[in-house]
């Protein structure tokens, strides 16, 4: 699944945002997601699996707990794509600014 598809789901985006602040247990992520989205525990587990399979998170077992940590590689891919788009829009906006200035 491409990174944009992964982040198209609001629950998965929230998990990524939570993990950007640091590692979390599966229980913490589940509690937060259930609080915000009112979804079942199996639904949260499914979304965590999608994030893991897509390479957005790494999971480390710690006794009976699972610790989730953000893997920034897919986010770097998105950032590279956005940088290319930003260049295009910056050029377009600069041209518009020049055009508006010339009409003053």
C-alpha positions, 0 to 999 in steps of 0.5 A, spaced: 500 500 500 502 506 498 504 511 503 498 516 501 493 510 501 495 508 508 495 515 511 488 516 508 485 513 514 483 518 519 485 513 525 491 511 522 493 518 521 492 519 528 496 513 530 502 516 526 501 523 530 501 519 536 507 515 535 511 521 532 511 523 540 514 517 541 513 509 542 507 507 545 504 500 547 498 497 543 494 498 549 495 506 549 494 506 542 488 502 542 485 506 548 487 513 545 483 511 538 477 508 541 476 514 545 477 519 539 474 514 534 469 510 538 471 504 534 472 496 537 479 494 539 479 489 533 478 495 529 484 498 532 488 492 531 487 491 524 489 498 523 495 497 527 497 491 522 496 495 516 501 500 519 506 495 520 505 491 514 506 498 510 512 499 514 510 505 518 511 502 524 516 497 528 513 493 533 517 490 539 515 485 544 516 487 551 513 481 555 506 481 554 506 488 551 507 490 544 511 497 543 510 501 537 515 505 534 514 510 528 518 508 522 520 515 518 522 512 512 515 512 509 514 519 511 520 521 508 517 518 501 511 523 502 516 529 504 520 528 498 513 528 493 511 534 497 517 538 496 517 537 488 510 539 489 512 545 493 517 547 488 511 547 482 507 551 487 512 556 489 514 557 482 507 559 480 505 563 486 512 567 485 509 568 477 503 570 480 506 575 485 510 578 479 504 579 475 500 582 480 506 587 482 507 589 475 499 591 475 500 596 480 
